[in-house]
Amino acid sequence: MISVSVMAPWKVPLADVRLPEEDIDAVAETLRSGWLSMGPRTEELEEALARYTGARHALAVASGTAALHLLCLAVGLGPGDEVVVPSMTFVATVNAIAYTGAKPVFADIAGIAQPWLATSSVRAALTPRTRAVMTVAYGGHPGEARALRDLGDAHGLTLLEDAAHAIGARDGGRQIGTLGAGGAYSFFANKNLAIGEGGALTTDDDEIAERVRLLRSHGMTTLTWDRHRGHASGYDVVARGFNYRIDEPRAALALRRLGRLDAENRRRHALDVRYREGMASIAGVAPTQPPPIGDGALPAHHLFTVVLDRDVDRAAVRAALAARGVQTSVHYPPAHLFSIYADGAPALPHTEEYAARTMTLPMFAGMSEGQQDLVLEALGEALG
Ligand SMILES: Cc1ncc(COP(=O)(O)O)c(C=O)c1O
């Protein structure tokens, strides 16, 4: 196996993409095949993703953001609608709602160690205009998705899932992203199933799937691939769609990586357990996202996030870790405080406190115990 490390300057990067030779072969074979835009490998990937997630339909697209946008459009969101969404997420979650003309309404997270959307905060944010709730599987953790689905059912609301972090995560035995009307996954370069840029959408709803299929390719009734195969000769345009298609080299890479995903997520789980053990003796820091308990629960462990004590200088800790070659990050600056969304946004005390005190440590399936020990040692020193 040849490993290609793309993040050489760090001894321990936040995320690292290891591409075995077989993956590179699969992409090279696709490049030599004479067909690069959405075609047979994409179809194969969609079938594999549907089998893997248990969803009736899986549709591969250009990015997680495209999947979120298409999902919001396909469930009919538009001007006058409100969608409750966490502020503690990547801004793409919120933008996707806003693209449709619907209004994102921010709600708080469950607590300083539970950085996921709180059902109680969602309930308090409901108005007669609320049409949907967008939950985010923060760090690959299911959070309160099941309680949110029950709340949605009780109020006639659509549950949408941003499962960008959560491919392979299960709750009650079900893949995260398949609990509500639809789920959006990201295959961006730092994600559990990283291919560069890409994403997918899952749904059990035939109409949503049909709408997404149409809108991801300009609203055209046939695909270039269909015409190439002689399955169609012309097309009509029945909606104002987009070019949100994935391409064949990326689909080929995603297919290869999907076969290893469970093993890689199990490795992430082992690293998560080891981080928690190693951190127990370090004062001033505590891990967040406690692993869910119960039948069929398995987080994807996309991020390993910690919360620092109030009196700890986070910038100094991050600088000390960087000096030892350990990359850190902050997930996330809260969306409701960005200039574009700040006007009229509510105060979200847990989100704001979490955002001020959290730090993300390296987490990737290929991380060695030696690398993890370096992170823990550097953290212990910085806080000592
Ligand atoms: C929570 C969340 N939602 C949406 C996205 C958007 O995904 P993409 O970068 O594939 O467009 C990302 C990641 O980038 C994310 O972390």
The ligand as an ORCA input file, in Angstrom:
! r2SCAN-3c Opt
* xyz 0 1
  C     -22.017     20.370      9.202
  C     -21.670     20.592      7.762
  N     -22.665     20.825      6.901
  C     -22.415     21.008      5.592
  C     -21.150     20.954      5.083
  C     -20.932     21.232      3.638
  O     -20.364     20.164      2.965
  P     -19.468     20.418      1.653
  O     -18.200     21.041      2.080
  O     -19.295     19.044      1.096
  O     -20.265     21.302      0.748
  C     -20.073     20.695      5.962
  C     -18.667     20.555      5.555
  O     -18.014     21.142      4.858
  C     -20.350     20.526      7.333
  O     -19.352     20.308      8.195
*
